[in-house]
Amino acid sequence: MNGFRSMGCEVLLPDGAPLAGVEALFRERDRRFSRFLPSSELNRVNAVPIGLTSLSEEFASMLCLALDAARATGGLVTPAVGQALLGAGYDRDFDLMSSDEVAVVPVHVPSLDSLSLLGRFLLRSENVTLDLNGVVKGKTVDDAVAILGDGWLSAGGDIATTIPVVVGLPGGDCVTLDRGGLATSSVAKRAWNGGHHLIDPVTGAPSETPWRDVTVAAKSCLVADVAAKAALLLGPAGPSWLDRRGLPGRFVAHDGAVLANETWHQLAPARIAA
């Protein structure tokens, strides 16, 4: 396998795949959407968190996806959590986070009504600090596989593929993904002493969920990633929420117990064709 590090995770793809084009895509997206690069467009937009702001075409397109994801999840996976992430202590690249306990300060998460995207202009009617991590990595994984033409790519365990690939799952076991995307949302990966990066927009603090890991398969990595985040935030209601949308999901509790929803049981353990 070939690979490189970007967006705070390891990106892996098959030997012989066009690494340069894929790496350039990840680097460009990271430069534009990172909260931790002072020169990023995201930080430029967040420097004035209210009123009318002009956006690049790429930024407007990604924000449109983020708003679609928020509407599809009833506001659970929202781009308006930037200030709440800071209140939770996630104010630097995760690799630089201190091992000391972080004092979590709940912060109000503005509603979607405070955001209006008008072509390449964003209007915020109240102070909103954006965070687009809910969609950026999943969309970039999908776009990278399009560059490959045929094959697979993994970024921090989130996968998109056009060919059958065997994928290891949290807590053990594996599944064959025929095509599409598979993504895992976890409160164990980006966690620190005092909190984690998945914000409950109702409380404005890290979610108190019974799930440690939620894995979802879908037609794309973007859809799988958004659905996994929503299902984790929904807690006990997560499995049935996925079933109503025809999405297979596998849940790992904090004690290691594994639960799969009905749709997962219908498609696994042999293989999943998203």
C-alpha positions in Angstrom: 0.0 0.0 0.0 0.9 3.6 -0.6 0.0 6.4 1.8 0.6 9.8 3.4 -0.7 11.8 6.3 -3.3 14.5 5.9 -6.3 15.9 7.8 -4.9 14.4 11.0 -5.1 10.8 9.8 -3.3 8.2 7.6 -4.5 8.1 4.0 -4.0 4.7 2.3 -4.4 3.5 -1.2 -3.3 0.6 -3.3 0.3 0.2 -4.7 0.4 1.7 -8.2 -2.5 4.1 -7.7 -1.9 7.8 -8.8 -0.6 9.0 -5.4 0.4 12.5 -6.5 -3.1 13.6 -7.6 -4.8 12.2 -4.5 -2.3 13.7 -2.2 -2.7 17.1 -3.9 -6.4 16.9 -3.4 -6.1 16.2 0.3 -3.5 18.9 0.8 -5.7 21.5 -1.0 -8.8 20.6 1.0 -6.8 20.7 4.2 -5.4 24.1 3.4 -8.8 25.5 2.7 -10.9 23.9 5.5 -8.6 23.4 8.4 -9.4 25.1 11.7 -5.7 24.8 12.6 -4.1 26.7 9.7 -4.3 30.4 10.3 -4.3 31.1 6.5 -7.2 28.7 5.7 -10.3 30.1 4.1 -12.3 28.7 7.0 -10.5 30.9 9.4 -10.9 33.9 7.1 -14.6 33.3 7.1 -14.8 32.7 10.8 -12.8 35.9 11.5 -16.1 37.8 11.1 -18.7 35.4 12.3 -21.8 37.5 11.5 -23.2 39.4 8.5 -22.4 38.8 4.8 -19.2 37.0 3.7 -18.0 36.1 0.2 -16.8 32.6 -0.4 -14.8 30.7 -3.0 -16.7 28.4 -5.2 -15.1 25.4 -3.5 -16.0 26.6 0.0 -19.6 27.4 -1.0 -20.0 23.9 -2.5 -18.7 22.3 0.7 -20.9 24.4 2.9 -23.9 23.5 0.8 -23.1 19.8 1.5 -22.8 20.6 5.2 -26.2 22.4 5.2 -27.8 19.5 3.4 -26.3 17.1 5.9 -27.6 19.2 8.8 -31.1 19.2 7.3 -31.0 15.4 6.6 -30.0 14.7 10.2 -32.5 17.1 11.9 -29.6 19.5 12.8 -27.5 16.8 14.5 -24.6 17.0 12.1 -24.3 20.8 11.8 -21.6 23.2 10.6 -22.5 25.6 13.4 -20.5 23.8 16.1 -17.3 25.7 15.8 -17.6 27.6 19.1 -18.8 24.5 20.9 -15.7 22.6 19.8 -13.5 25.4 21.2 -15.6 25.3 24.4 -14.9 21.5 24.6 -11.2 22.2 24.5 -10.6 21.2 20.8 -8.6 24.4 20.0 -5.6 22.9 18.3 -4.5 20.0 16.1 -5.4 16.8 17.9 -1.7 15.6 17.8 -0.9 18.7 19.9 -3.7 18.2 22.5 -2.5 18.1 26.1 -2.9 15.0 28.2 -4.2 17.1 31.1 -7.9 17.2 31.8 -9.8 19.8 29.8 -12.5 21.9 31.4 -15.5 21.6 29.1 -17.6 24.7 28.8 -21.0 24.1 27.0 -21.6 26.6 24.2 -24.9 27.4 22.5 -25.0 26.0 19.0 -26.9 28.3 16.7 -29.8 26.9 14.6 -29.7 26.5 10.9 -32.0 29.4 10.6 -29.1 31.7 11.3 -27.3 30.5 8.1 -28.2 31.4 4.6 -26.1 30.4 1.6 -26.8 32.7 -1.4 -24.6 31.5 -4.3 -21.1 32.4 -3.2 -22.2 34.5 -0.3 -22.9 33.4 3.3 -25.3 35.4 5.5 -25.1 34.8 9.2 -27.8 36.5 11.3 -26.1 35.7 14.6 -22.5 34.8 15.6 -21.7 31.4 14.0 -18.3 29.9 13.9 -18.2 27.2 11.2 -16.7 23.8 11.3 -17.0 21.7 8.1 -15.3 18.5 9.4 -18.7 16.8 9.2 -18.4 16.6 5.5 -14.9 17.5 4.3 -13.1 14.2 4.8 -15.9 12.0 3.5 -16.3 14.1 0.4 -12.6 14.2 -0.2 -12.4 10.4 0.1 -15.1 10.1 -2.5 -13.5 12.6 -4.8 -10.1 10.8 -4.4 -11.6 7.5 -5.5 -13.0 9.3 -8.6 -9.4 10.3 -9.4 -8.3 6.7 -9.1 -11.0 5.7 -11.5 -11.1 2.2 -10.1 -10.0 1.0 -6.7 -10.2 2.0 -3.0 -9.0 4.6 -0.6 -9.0 4.8 3.2 -8.6 7.9 5.3 -8.5 7.3 9.0 -10.6 4.2 8.5 -13.3 5.9 6.4 -13.3 4.0 3.0 -14.7 4.5 -0.5 -14.3 1.7 -3.1 -15.3 0.6 -6.6 -14.1 -2.9 -6.0 -14.7 -5.5 -3.3 -12.5 -4.9 -0.3 -12.3 -6.5 3.1 -12.6 -4.0 6.0 -11.7 -4.6 9.6 -14.3 -3.3 12.1 -14.0 -1.8 15.6 -14.2 -4.4 18.3 -13.1 -7.2 15.9 -14.8 -8.9 12.9 -14.6 -7.7 9.3 -16.9 -7.2 6.4 -16.5 -7.2 2.6 -17.6 -3.9 1.1 -18.5 -4.5 -2.6 -18.7 -0.8 -3.5 -19.7 2.5 -2.0 -18.5 3.9 1.3 -18.0 2.7 4.9 -17.4 5.1 7.7 -16.9 4.9 11.5 -17.7 7.7 13.9 -16.1 7.3 17.3 -15.8 9.0 20.6 -12.6 7.0 21.3 -10.4 8.3 18.4 -10.4 12.0 18.9 -11.0 12.1 22.7 -9.1 13.7 25.5 -9.2 13.8 29.3 -12.5 15.6 29.7 -14.2 15.3 26.3 -14.3 14.4 22.7 -14.9 16.0 19.3 -18.6 15.0 18.7 -20.8 17.8 19.9 -24.4 17.3 20.8 -26.0 20.5 19.4 -28.7 20.4 22.1 -26.3 20.7 25.0 -23.4 22.4 23.2 -21.0 19.9 24.8 -19.5 16.5 23.9 -22.2 14.0 23.4 -23.0 11.6 26.2 -23.7 8.6 24.0 -23.8 4.9 24.9 -21.8 4.1 21.7 -18.1 4.2 21.5 -18.0 3.4 17.7 -20.7 3.5 15.0 -20.0 2.1 11.5 -22.3 2.7 8.6 -22.2 1.7 4.9 -23.8 3.8 2.2 -23.6 4.7 -1.5 -20.7 7.1 -0.7 -18.3 7.8 2.1 -19.8 11.2 2.6 -23.3 9.7 3.2 -21.9 7.0 5.4 -19.8 9.4 7.5 -22.7 11.8 8.1 -25.1 9.0 9.0 -22.5 7.4 11.4 -22.1 10.7 13.2 -25.9 11.2 13.5 -26.5 7.6 14.7 -23.9 8.0 17.4 -25.3 11.3 18.6 -28.9 9.8 18.6 -27.8 7.2 21.2 -30.3 4.3 21.7 -32.4 5.6 18.8 -29.4 5.3 16.4 -30.0 1.8 15.1 -33.7 2.3 14.2 -32.9 5.8 12.7 -30.5 4.0 10.2 -33.1 1.2 9.5 -35.7 3.8 8.5 -33.2 5.1 5.9 -32.2 1.6 4.7 -28.6 2.1 6.0 -26.7 -0.8 7.6 -25.1 0.1 10.9 -22.9 -1.6 13.5 -22.6 -0.2 17.0 -20.0 -0.8 19.7 -20.8 0.2 23.3 -18.3 1.5 25.8 -18.0 -2.0 27.3 -17.2 -3.5 24.0 -20.6 -5.1 23.4 -21.6 -5.1 19.7 -25.0 -4.5 18.3 -26.0 -4.3 14.6 -29.3 -2.9 13.2 -31.7 -5.0 11.1 -30.4 -3.7 7.8 -26.8 -4.7 8.8 -28.1 -8.2 9.6 -29.7 -8.5 6.3 -26.5 -7.6 4.4 -23.7 -8.9 6.7 -21.7 -10.8 7.8 -20.8 -12.0 4.3 -20.7 -8.7 2.4 -22.2 -5.3 2.0 -23.1 -3.8 -1.3 -23.9 -0.2 -0.6 
